[in-house]
Amino acid sequence: MTDRAGRARERFRRLHESGTFVMPNAWDIGSARLLESLGFPAIASTSSGFAASLGRADQHTSLDELLAHSARLVEAVDIPVSIDAEHGHAIDPEGVAETVRRIAATGAAGVSIEDYDPEGRILPFELAVERVAAAASAAAESGIVLTARAENHLYGVADLDDTVARLRAFREAGADVLYAPGVTDVSGLQRLVADAGGPVNALIQGPSPTIAEMESIGIRRVSTGGALAFVAYGAAVAAARELLERGTHAYLGSVLSLEDRSAFRRTAQ
């Protein structure tokens, strides 16, 4: 582990000790540098945004592609970077542990793993916990911050009791941060904070509370998932449609300023 990676992991870990911070998700080097330039204390990657940057759907990138992407993001910015490792690119606990080790070797400050099988099912409770335990043991070797995700509410399993039970078990298995994307109502988020047993990350979605409300609930970390990437792509589609269908260029009024574009000129350390 390099000194730079060690410092980033320590800074990232300290961010989770108290208060609430926003960790937006970058999908490429340009977005990572823009978000850093705006003053965010850390960023995460996004599997869906990264896949979209390659012209693919979510869950259609390889581990080798993810590792190269992680290394590029870490090199591009000076703030901590947490990597979305989807389901860990493995089902067996040993495979997940090896993925955590390989992501740590890129210099990332954090890594998240899901309890969802990309073949289409939420993993059995016991297996999900075993995977987190293996990931936590691997994460402890480098000090990388491990986030364990319970995916129920993204895949139609509206069972908050099971979600809380999974998060509590993940925490007991060694996870540093707990995350149940898809839980967006205030009462559900309050339940996670009260009962999950550790720092909770919340995902901003349409019905989500404001950042101030999440802070009052006790959410420790707030992320955006692939939303910023698809807002950017949505703006590009709207601009292109205007040009194609109307022949006008009002979209130029919202072009990124030269001042903000200066983030692209940053030289990686």
Stockholm file with secondary structure:
# STOCKHOLM 1.0

chainA/1-269         MTDRAGRARERFRRLHESGTFVMPNAWDIGSARLLESLGFPAIASTSSGFAASLGRADQHTSLDELLAHSARLVEAVDIPVSIDAEHGHAIDPEGVAETVRRIAATGAAGVSIEDYDPEGRILPFELAVERVAAAASAAAESGIVLTARAENHLYGVADLDDTVARLRAFREAGADVLYAPGVTDVSGLQRLVADAGGPVNALIQGPSPTIAEMESIGIRRVSTGGALAFVAYGAAVAAARELLERGTHAYLGSVLSLEDRSAFRRTAQ
#=GR chainA/1-269 SS CCHHHHHHHHHHHHHTSSSCEEECEECSHHHHHHHHHTTCSCEEECHHHHHHHTTCCTTCCCHHHHHHHHHHHHHHCSSCEEEECTTCSCSSHHHHHHHHHHHHTTTCSEEEEESEETTTEECCHHHHHHHHHHHHHHHHHHTCEEEEECCGGGTTCCCHHHHHHHHHHHHHTTCSEEECTTCCSHHHHHHHHHHSCSCEEEECCTTCCCHHHHHHHTCCEEECTTHHHHHHHHHHHHHHHIIIIICCCGGGGGCCCHHHHGGGGCCCC
#=GC SS_cons         CCHHHHHHHHHHHHHTSSSCEEECEECSHHHHHHHHHTTCSCEEECHHHHHHHTTCCTTCCCHHHHHHHHHHHHHHCSSCEEEECTTCSCSSHHHHHHHHHHHHTTTCSEEEEESEETTTEECCHHHHHHHHHHHHHHHHHHTCEEEEECCGGGTTCCCHHHHHHHHHHHHHTTCSEEECTTCCSHHHHHHHHHHSCSCEEEECCTTCCCHHHHHHHTCCEEECTTHHHHHHHHHHHHHHHIIIIICCCGGGGGCCCHHHHGGGGCCCC
//
